[in-house]
Amino acid sequence: MHLSEILIHLGEEREKYFNAVSPPVIQSSNFVFKDLAAFRQAFSSELDNHVYTRGNNPTVAILRKKVAALEGAEDALIFGSGSAAVANAVLSQVQAGDHIVCVESPYSWTKTLLQQFLMRFGVSHTYVDGRDLGKIEAAIQGNTRLLYLESPNSLTFAIQDLEACAKLAKAKNITTIIDNSYASPIFQQPILHGIDLVVHSATKYLNGHSDVVAGVVCGSKEKIQKIFAEEFMTLGGIISPHDAALMIRGLRTLELRMHRSDQSSRKIAAFLEQQPQIEQVLHPLLPSFPQYELASKQMKGTGGLFSAYLNAASKQDMEQFVHRLKRFLMAVSWGGHESLILPSIGFYDIPGRENSPLPWNLVRFYIGLEDPDWLIEDLTQALQVL
């Protein structure tokens, strides 16, 4: 299916709602039935029928179709946050006594799920350097049921060979899950490489306007049905119909936004790489990136996120650099229209984070939709303090 068809038309049966261009927000919690036959038919499959909005809402159903098609998946579920999507996907694949192999340095709430939540219920895990397939294979145990990937991750952008990981996991009857938030389905479709389940923090690119928190799980009909019937309906981490409508709005421009951020981030990353105040730039599609060839093979682009190590003499110099930036906002999330910085120096001296493993001279940049030359002007003047 053509990308334009998915983003603009798929799932939108306009003749059912007065030929309106934009689908309505069906804000109803409940749905009625004309007779017992209709009642029984709806309850025979709540995933495919409208009974109660905690299960299936018409506005959310349109969004499900679009997101599944974007990922090349048979079906999708939409959650109230990215962490809810990750938790539901992982929980659906393990039980007490099972073991998970996970790439090192995953998203912080994924790490919390593994280390603090699942450990309480007898599910163990091993972190591995996902760049090395041999280390992944060596970490697999007899009770390993899940391989959790994040490619690239959202700080150092370590990449896993998706086809090789999928082949290894299938040979050992292990389910694979990947967090595809970084690349988005515009630039990477892991299911086409053999991955079983794809999760997103849809707060990021899929919504793209910094006004909705949401998550997505995509996969086969069988796996999505299992998650729906158990974790999704039981834990209730759903998205509201209004937020689903905002996400449908956001998807209209997904392709345009991704290409704009991608082109701008490459230009700015290349600029920074030439500055004497920069020690190293980590951008998967810069030729200097250690996994550049694999990134080029698996991804069509990267979006706006990359990191840099600065040649700063002291933490005070880092703080001055951060405070001199006027055209970048400081915030933890990304994927919207606004350009951002997340300086690791900000995590120092926070109670409970005194032993932060992040180098204090690391800054994560997100390049939004602004003119890249305008942003380069700001970076140029801020770098003068170093």
C-alpha positions in Angstrom: 0.0 0.0 0.0 1.3 3.4 -0.9 2.5 5.6 2.0 0.1 8.4 1.0 -2.8 6.0 1.1 -2.0 4.9 4.6 -1.4 8.4 6.0 -4.3 10.2 4.4 -7.0 7.6 3.6 -6.7 4.2 5.2 -9.4 3.3 7.7 -11.3 6.5 7.0 -14.8 5.5 5.8 -16.0 9.1 5.3 -19.4 8.1 4.0 -20.2 6.8 7.5 -19.7 10.2 9.1 -21.2 12.8 6.8 -18.3 12.8 4.3 -16.2 14.8 6.8 -12.5 15.0 5.7 -11.3 14.4 9.3 -12.8 11.5 11.3 -14.9 12.3 14.3 -13.8 11.8 17.9 -16.2 9.1 19.2 -16.0 10.1 22.8 -18.5 7.5 23.9 -17.4 5.0 26.6 -20.3 2.6 25.8 -21.9 1.1 22.7 -25.5 -0.3 22.4 -27.0 -3.3 20.5 -30.3 -3.5 18.7 -30.8 -7.2 19.7 -29.3 -10.2 21.4 -27.8 -11.5 18.1 -25.8 -8.3 17.7 -24.8 -8.4 21.4 -23.5 -11.9 21.1 -21.7 -11.2 17.8 -19.9 -8.2 19.3 -18.8 -10.1 22.4 -17.5 -13.0 20.3 -14.5 -10.7 19.3 -14.1 -7.4 21.2 -10.9 -6.7 19.3 -13.0 -6.3 16.1 -16.2 -4.9 17.5 -17.3 -1.9 19.5 -18.5 -2.9 23.0 -16.7 -0.7 25.4 -14.0 1.9 24.7 -11.5 0.2 27.0 -11.4 -2.4 24.3 -12.2 -1.0 20.9 -13.1 2.6 20.1 -14.0 3.7 16.5 -11.5 6.6 16.5 -8.8 4.5 17.9 -9.5 1.7 15.4 -8.7 4.1 12.5 -5.4 4.8 14.1 -4.7 1.1 14.7 -5.1 0.4 11.0 -2.8 3.2 9.9 0.0 2.3 12.4 -0.1 -1.4 11.6 0.1 -0.7 7.8 3.0 1.7 8.4 5.0 -1.1 10.1 3.9 -3.7 7.6 2.2 -5.6 10.4 -1.1 -7.4 10.5 -2.5 -5.5 13.4 -1.6 -3.0 16.2 -2.7 -1.8 19.6 -2.5 1.8 20.9 -1.6 2.5 24.5 -1.6 5.5 26.8 2.2 5.8 26.8 5.3 4.2 25.3 6.2 2.6 28.6 2.7 0.9 28.7 3.3 -0.4 25.2 6.7 -1.9 26.1 5.4 -3.4 29.4 2.3 -5.0 27.7 4.4 -6.4 24.9 7.1 -7.9 27.2 4.6 -9.2 29.8 2.7 -11.0 27.0 5.7 -13.1 26.2 7.1 -14.2 29.6 6.0 -16.0 32.8 7.7 -16.9 36.1 10.9 -18.7 35.6 11.6 -17.2 32.1 14.7 -15.3 31.0 15.0 -12.2 28.8 18.1 -11.2 26.8 18.1 -7.4 26.4 20.5 -5.0 24.7 22.5 -2.9 27.2 21.4 0.7 28.0 17.8 0.4 27.0 15.2 3.1 27.6 15.1 3.9 31.3 11.6 2.6 31.9 12.3 -0.6 30.0 15.2 -1.0 32.4 13.0 -0.4 35.4 10.5 -3.0 34.0 13.2 -5.6 33.8 15.2 -4.8 37.0 12.5 -3.8 39.5 9.2 -5.2 38.2 9.8 -8.5 36.5 12.4 -9.6 38.9 9.7 -9.6 41.6 7.9 -12.3 39.7 10.8 -14.6 38.9 11.6 -13.3 35.4 15.4 -12.8 35.0 17.3 -10.9 32.4 20.8 -10.5 30.9 22.1 -7.3 29.3 24.3 -7.7 26.3 26.2 -5.6 23.8 23.7 -5.9 20.9 26.3 -4.9 18.4 27.8 -8.3 18.7 25.6 -11.2 17.6 28.0 -13.7 19.3 27.4 -12.1 22.7 23.6 -12.2 22.1 23.9 -15.9 21.3 26.1 -16.6 24.3 23.6 -14.9 26.7 20.8 -17.2 25.6 19.8 -19.8 28.2 17.5 -22.8 28.2 14.7 -20.7 29.6 15.2 -17.6 27.4 11.9 -16.7 25.9 12.5 -13.1 24.7 15.1 -11.1 22.9 14.5 -7.4 23.4 16.2 -5.0 20.9 16.4 -1.2 20.6 17.9 -0.3 17.3 19.3 2.3 17.4 19.0 3.2 21.0 18.3 6.8 21.8 21.6 8.0 23.3 24.6 6.2 21.8 22.6 4.8 18.8 24.0 1.3 19.1 22.5 -0.8 16.3 21.7 -4.5 16.1 21.7 -6.6 12.9 17.9 -7.2 12.8 17.9 -10.0 10.2 20.6 -11.9 12.0 18.9 -11.4 15.4 15.6 -12.6 14.0 17.1 -15.7 12.4 18.9 -16.6 15.7 15.8 -16.1 17.8 13.5 -18.1 15.5 16.0 -21.0 15.5 15.7 -21.1 19.2 12.0 -20.4 19.4 12.5 -17.0 21.1 10.2 -14.1 20.5 11.8 -10.8 19.3 10.6 -7.3 20.3 12.2 -4.1 19.1 11.7 -0.5 20.1 11.5 1.3 16.8 10.9 4.8 18.2 14.2 6.2 16.9 13.8 5.4 13.2 10.0 5.4 12.9 8.4 3.1 10.3 9.3 5.8 7.7 12.9 4.8 7.9 12.9 1.3 9.3 10.3 -1.6 9.3 11.7 -4.3 11.6 8.9 -6.8 10.8 10.2 -7.0 7.2 13.5 -8.1 8.8 11.8 -10.9 10.7 11.2 -9.2 14.1 8.0 -10.4 15.8 6.7 -7.3 17.7 7.5 -3.7 17.2 6.9 -1.1 19.9 6.9 2.7 19.8 6.8 5.7 22.0 4.2 7.2 19.8 4.7 10.4 21.8 7.6 11.0 19.6 7.5 11.0 15.8 4.1 9.2 15.2 2.3 12.1 16.9 4.9 14.6 16.3 3.4 17.7 17.9 4.4 17.4 21.6 0.8 17.3 22.7 0.0 13.6 23.1 1.6 10.8 25.2 1.0 7.4 23.6 2.5 4.0 22.7 2.1 1.4 20.0 2.6 -2.4 19.7 2.5 -3.9 16.1 2.7 -7.5 15.2 0.8 -10.6 13.8 -2.9 -11.0 14.4 -2.2 -13.9 16.7 0.2 -12.0 18.9 -1.9 -8.8 19.0 -5.0 -10.9 19.9 -3.2 -12.5 22.8 -2.0 -9.1 24.1 -5.5 -7.7 23.7 -7.3 -10.5 25.5 -4.9 -10.6 28.4 -2.6 -7.6 29.2 -4.5 -4.9 27.2 -8.0 -5.5 28.6 -6.8 -6.4 32.1 -4.3 -3.5 32.7 -6.3 -0.9 30.9 -3.5 1.3 29.7 -5.5 2.7 26.8 -5.3 5.9 24.8 -8.3 8.3 24.8 -10.3 8.8 21.6 -9.4 12.5 21.6 -5.7 11.7 21.7 -6.1 9.1 19.0 -7.7 11.8 16.8 -4.7 14.1 17.5 -2.4 11.2 16.5 -4.3 10.7 13.2 -3.8 14.4 12.6 -0.1 14.0 13.3 0.3 11.1 10.9 -0.8 13.3 8.0 2.6 15.0 8.0 4.7 12.1 9.3 6.6 11.5 6.0 7.3 15.2 5.6 8.4 15.8 9.2 10.7 12.7 9.2 12.5 13.8 6.0 12.9 17.4 7.2 14.4 16.4 10.6 16.6 13.8 8.9 18.0 16.2 6.4 18.5 18.9 9.0 20.1 16.6 11.5 22.6 15.3 9.0 23.6 18.8 8.0 24.0 20.0 11.7 25.8 16.8 12.7 28.3 17.2 9.8 28.8 20.8 10.8 29.5 19.9 14.5 31.9 17.2 13.4 34.2 19.8 11.9 34.3 22.1 15.0 37.4 21.9 17.2 35.2 22.2 20.3 33.6 18.8 19.4 35.3 15.6 20.4 33.0 13.2 18.6 29.6 13.1 17.0 27.4 10.0 17.2 25.0 10.0 14.2 24.2 6.6 12.6 24.4 7.9 9.0 27.6 9.9 9.3 30.4 8.0 7.6 32.4 8.3 10.8 29.9 6.3 12.8 31.3 2.9 13.8 28.2 1.0 12.5 27.6 3.2 9.5 27.4 0.3 7.0 24.8 -1.6 9.0 22.8 1.6 9.6 22.8 2.3 5.9 21.7 -1.2 5.2 18.8 -1.3 7.7 17.6 2.3 7.7 16.5 4.8 5.0 17.1 7.7 7.3 17.5 8.6 11.0 15.2 11.5 11.9 16.5 14.3 14.1 18.3 12.6 17.0 22.0 12.4 17.5 24.6 13.0 20.3 28.0 14.7 20.6 30.9 14.7 23.1 32.2 18.2 23.6 35.8 19.2 24.3 35.0 21.0 27.5 37.6 21.6 30.1 35.2 21.5 33.0 31.6 20.9 34.0 31.3 24.7 34.4 32.2 25.1 30.7 29.5 22.6 29.8 26.9 24.4 31.8 27.9 27.7 30.1 27.5 26.1 26.7 24.1 24.8 27.5 22.9 28.1 28.9 24.2 30.1 25.8 22.0 28.1 23.5 18.9 30.2 22.7 17.2 28.4 19.9 17.2 24.9 21.5 14.8 24.0 24.3 15.9 21.7 27.1 13.6 18.7 27.5 13.7 14.9 27.8 11.3 13.9 25.0 11.7 14.4 21.3 10.0 13.9 17.9 8.0 17.2 17.8 8.4 20.3 15.8 10.9 21.9 18.3 14.6 21.4 18.5 16.0 20.2 21.8 19.0 19.4 23.9 19.4 16.9 26.7 22.7 17.5 28.4 24.1 14.7 30.6 25.5 17.4 32.9 21.9 18.0 34.0 21.8 14.6 35.7 24.7 15.3 37.9 24.1 16.5 41.5 20.5 15.2 41.5 19.8 13.1 44.6 19.9 9.4 43.6 21.8 10.1 40.4 25.2 10.9 41.9 26.7 7.9 40.1 25.4 8.7 36.7 27.2 6.5 34.1 26.8 9.2 31.5 29.9 11.2 30.6 29.3 14.8 31.7 30.4 16.2 28.3 27.7 14.3 26.4 24.8 16.2 24.8 21.9 14.7 23.0 20.5 16.9 20.2 17.1 16.6 18.6 16.6 18.6 15.4 13.1 19.6 14.7 11.5 21.5 11.9 13.3 24.9 12.1 15.7 26.2 9.5 19.0 24.2 10.1 21.2 27.3 9.2 19.3 29.2 11.9 20.1 26.5 14.4 23.8 26.4 13.3 24.1 30.1 14.0 23.0 29.4 17.6 25.4 26.5 18.0 28.3 28.5 16.6 27.9 31.3 19.2 27.4 28.8 22.1 30.5 26.8 21.2 32.6 30.0 21.6 32.7 29.4 25.4 34.7 26.2 25.0 
